[in-house]
Amino acid sequence: MEVIKSSDNRTVKHISKLKDKKYRDEYGEFFAEGYKNVLDTVTARPELVKSVVLSENAYSECGEKFCDFNTVVIADGVFDKITDTKTCQGVLCIMQKPKSMPPKADCCILLDRVRDPGNVGTILRTAVACGYDVVVNNCADVYSPKVIRSAMSAAVKCNIGIDIAVDDIKNMGYTLIVADMHGDNVFKAEHSGKYCIVVGNEAEGVSEDIKTKADKLLALPQSNMESLNAAVAAAVMMFVLKFGMRN
């Protein structure tokens, strides 16, 4: 196996460019880092794999796990310069971005201007766990390295629609349920049929325009706090509305 030893190598430069949204959009690609993240990602969507990139040390330790994919080996010192984290274990994969798709499941969650990458990634993971499709409107880039680290393989496991109008969601037959601190208690809410939970910006909440189109406003009951973290609120609402309260 040939080992890339120069930072001027074409592949090395390509990976570095993918840290920038401009180039992720231009190439239609992103990268995931970390042994478990990469293994889960390439296993979940092998058809999207462009290449698996390993440091020399990682290739000697786990290269056989990725033998079914185009594999690139980079000298340890060069690999350390291109990685976005110090804990990636010398394992990285370049993936084709999945196509943006409108929701198809009976339940979905729409993120309205959620800007924190950690929140976006965590919500994606929870959505996969609960069986929700996801719509992201004016949010942190789903395919940025920070979101991908937080989401793990969820970024390719769930159906994600990017910048889909709320009116279109409603026209698909979804009941629009907006998370709002002035809404009714979510633990007492009743619903039937298809629904879409809307979670808003960390500081401003859901936009007034979307609120005017809501079929329901639901809230998590709280004591002595004005609001909850967006990812925490989204997780509780997804579980409660999907599975209800279990004794």
C-alpha positions as CSV (number, residue, x, y, z in Angstrom):
1,M,0.0,0.0,0.0
2,E,1.4,3.4,-1.1
3,V,1.7,5.9,1.8
4,I,1.1,9.6,1.2
5,K,3.9,11.5,2.9
6,S,3.4,15.1,1.6
7,S,1.0,17.8,2.7
8,D,0.9,18.9,-0.9
9,N,-0.7,15.7,-2.0
10,R,-4.0,16.2,-3.9
11,T,-6.0,14.0,-1.5
12,V,-4.6,15.7,1.6
13,K,-5.6,19.1,0.1
14,H,-9.0,17.9,-0.8
15,I,-9.8,16.7,2.7
16,S,-8.6,20.0,4.1
17,K,-11.0,21.9,1.8
18,L,-13.9,19.8,3.1
19,K,-13.6,21.7,6.4
20,D,-15.1,24.6,4.5
21,K,-18.8,24.7,3.7
22,K,-18.1,26.3,0.3
23,Y,-16.2,23.2,-0.8
24,R,-18.6,20.7,0.8
25,D,-21.3,22.3,-1.3
26,E,-19.1,22.5,-4.4
27,Y,-18.0,18.9,-4.2
28,G,-21.1,17.4,-2.7
29,E,-19.0,15.7,-0.1
30,F,-18.2,15.7,3.6
31,F,-16.0,13.7,6.0
32,A,-16.5,11.8,9.2
33,E,-13.8,11.1,11.7
34,G,-13.2,8.4,14.4
35,Y,-13.0,4.7,14.2
36,K,-16.6,3.9,15.4
37,N,-18.1,6.9,13.6
38,V,-16.5,5.9,10.3
39,L,-17.3,2.2,10.7
40,D,-20.9,2.9,11.4
41,T,-21.2,5.5,8.7
42,V,-19.7,3.4,5.9
43,T,-21.7,0.3,7.0
44,A,-24.9,2.3,7.0
45,R,-24.5,3.8,3.6
46,P,-21.7,2.0,1.6
47,E,-23.0,3.5,-1.7
48,L,-22.0,7.0,-0.5
49,V,-18.4,6.1,0.4
50,K,-15.8,7.9,-1.7
51,S,-12.8,6.7,0.2
52,V,-11.6,5.6,3.7
53,V,-8.5,7.5,4.8
54,L,-6.2,6.0,7.4
55,S,-3.0,7.0,9.1
56,E,-0.2,4.5,8.8
57,N,-0.7,3.4,12.4
58,A,-4.4,3.0,12.0
59,Y,-4.0,1.0,8.8
60,S,-1.8,-1.5,10.6
61,E,-4.3,-1.8,13.4
62,C,-7.7,-1.8,11.6
63,G,-7.1,-1.6,7.9
64,E,-8.8,-5.0,7.3
65,K,-12.1,-3.5,8.6
66,F,-12.3,-1.3,5.5
67,C,-10.9,-3.5,2.8
68,D,-14.1,-3.4,0.8
69,F,-13.7,0.4,0.2
70,N,-11.2,2.5,-1.6
71,T,-8.5,3.0,1.0
72,V,-5.9,5.8,1.2
73,V,-3.0,5.7,3.7
74,I,-1.4,8.9,4.9
75,A,1.8,9.2,7.0
76,D,0.9,9.8,10.7
77,G,2.4,13.2,10.9
78,V,0.6,14.4,7.7
79,F,-2.7,12.9,8.9
80,D,-2.4,14.8,12.2
81,K,-2.4,18.1,10.3
82,I,-5.6,17.4,8.3
83,T,-7.8,16.0,11.0
84,D,-10.3,18.3,12.7
85,T,-9.9,16.6,16.1
86,K,-7.1,15.0,18.2
87,T,-9.3,12.0,19.0
88,C,-10.1,10.6,15.5
89,Q,-7.8,7.6,16.0
90,G,-6.3,8.0,12.5
91,V,-9.5,7.0,10.8
92,L,-11.5,9.2,8.4
93,C,-13.9,8.7,5.5
94,I,-15.0,10.9,2.7
95,M,-18.7,10.6,1.9
96,Q,-21.0,11.8,-0.8
97,K,-23.7,14.0,0.7
98,P,-27.1,12.3,0.6
99,K,-29.8,14.1,-1.4
100,S,-32.1,16.4,0.5
101,M,-35.4,14.6,0.7
102,P,-38.8,15.8,2.0
103,P,-40.1,13.9,5.1
104,K,-41.8,10.6,4.4
105,A,-42.3,9.1,7.9
106,D,-45.5,9.7,9.9
107,C,-43.5,11.9,12.3
108,C,-40.7,14.4,11.6
109,I,-38.9,17.2,13.4
110,L,-38.2,20.6,11.8
111,L,-35.3,22.7,13.1
112,D,-35.8,26.4,12.7
113,R,-32.5,28.3,12.8
114,V,-30.8,26.0,15.3
115,R,-27.3,27.3,15.0
116,D,-25.3,25.2,17.5
117,P,-23.6,22.3,15.8
118,G,-23.8,20.1,18.9
119,N,-27.5,20.7,19.2
120,V,-28.1,19.8,15.5
121,G,-26.0,16.7,15.7
122,T,-27.6,15.5,19.0
123,I,-31.1,16.0,17.5
124,L,-30.2,14.0,14.5
125,R,-29.1,11.1,16.7
126,T,-32.3,11.3,18.7
127,A,-34.4,11.4,15.6
128,V,-32.8,8.2,14.3
129,A,-33.4,6.6,17.7
130,C,-37.1,7.6,17.6
131,G,-37.8,7.0,13.9
132,Y,-38.3,10.7,12.9
133,D,-37.4,12.3,9.6
134,V,-35.6,15.7,9.9
135,V,-36.0,19.0,8.2
136,V,-33.3,21.6,8.8
137,N,-34.1,25.2,7.8
138,N,-31.4,27.9,8.1
139,C,-29.4,25.8,10.6
140,A,-25.8,24.9,11.3
141,D,-24.6,22.9,8.3
142,V,-25.6,19.3,8.8
143,Y,-22.4,18.1,7.2
144,S,-19.9,20.3,9.0
145,P,-17.2,18.3,11.0
146,K,-18.7,19.5,14.3
147,V,-22.2,18.3,13.5
148,I,-21.0,15.0,12.1
149,R,-19.0,14.3,15.3
150,S,-22.1,15.0,17.4
151,A,-24.5,13.2,15.1
152,M,-22.2,10.2,14.6
153,S,-23.7,8.1,11.8
154,A,-27.1,9.6,12.2
155,A,-26.3,12.1,9.4
156,V,-26.6,9.3,6.8
157,K,-29.1,7.1,8.7
158,C,-32.0,9.5,8.8
159,N,-33.9,11.1,6.0
160,I,-32.9,14.8,6.0
161,G,-34.6,17.6,4.1
162,I,-32.8,20.9,3.8
163,D,-34.7,24.3,3.7
164,I,-38.1,22.9,3.0
165,A,-40.9,25.4,3.5
166,V,-43.3,25.0,6.4
167,D,-46.3,25.4,4.0
168,D,-45.0,22.4,2.0
169,I,-44.7,20.4,5.2
170,K,-48.3,21.2,6.1
171,N,-49.5,20.4,2.5
172,M,-48.0,16.9,3.0
173,G,-50.6,16.3,5.7
174,Y,-48.5,16.9,8.8
175,T,-50.0,18.5,11.9
176,L,-47.6,21.3,12.8
177,I,-46.7,21.1,16.5
178,V,-44.5,24.0,17.7
179,A,-42.4,23.8,20.8
180,D,-43.1,27.0,22.8
181,M,-42.8,27.7,26.5
182,H,-46.3,29.2,26.5
183,G,-47.9,26.1,24.9
184,D,-49.9,23.3,26.5
185,N,-48.3,20.6,28.6
186,V,-46.8,18.1,26.1
187,F,-47.3,15.3,28.7
188,K,-51.1,15.8,28.5
189,A,-51.3,16.4,24.8
190,E,-53.3,14.1,22.5
191,H,-52.6,13.7,18.8
192,S,-53.3,11.4,15.9
193,G,-52.0,11.1,12.4
194,K,-48.9,12.6,10.9
195,Y,-47.2,15.4,12.8
196,C,-44.1,17.6,12.6
197,I,-42.5,19.0,15.8
198,V,-40.8,22.4,15.3
199,V,-37.9,23.4,17.5
200,G,-36.5,26.9,17.2
201,N,-33.4,28.9,17.6
202,E,-31.5,28.6,20.9
203,A,-32.0,32.3,21.8
204,E,-35.1,33.3,20.0
205,G,-37.2,30.2,19.8
206,V,-39.5,29.4,16.8
207,S,-40.1,32.3,14.4
208,E,-43.4,34.2,14.7
209,D,-44.2,33.4,11.1
210,I,-44.1,29.6,11.8
211,K,-46.0,30.1,15.1
212,T,-48.9,31.7,13.1
213,K,-49.1,28.5,11.0
214,A,-48.9,26.1,14.0
215,D,-51.8,23.7,14.7
216,K,-50.6,23.3,18.3
217,L,-48.2,24.9,20.7
218,L,-46.7,22.5,23.2
219,A,-44.3,23.0,26.1
220,L,-42.3,21.1,28.6
221,P,-43.4,22.0,32.2
222,Q,-40.5,23.6,34.0
223,S,-39.6,25.0,37.4
224,N,-37.2,27.9,38.0
225,M,-35.8,27.9,34.5
226,E,-36.9,30.0,31.5
227,S,-35.9,27.5,28.9
228,L,-34.2,24.2,28.2
229,N,-31.4,23.4,25.8
230,A,-32.8,22.9,22.3
231,A,-31.5,19.4,21.9
232,V,-32.9,18.3,25.3
233,A,-36.3,19.8,24.6
234,A,-36.4,18.2,21.2
235,A,-35.5,14.8,22.6
236,V,-38.1,14.8,25.3
237,M,-40.9,15.9,22.9
238,M,-39.9,13.3,20.3
239,F,-40.0,10.5,22.8
240,V,-43.2,11.7,24.5
241,L,-45.2,12.3,21.3
242,K,-43.9,9.1,19.7
243,F,-44.1,6.6,22.5
244,G,-46.3,8.4,25.1
245,M,-45.9,7.9,28.9
246,R,-45.2,4.3,30.0
247,N,-46.0,3.2,33.5
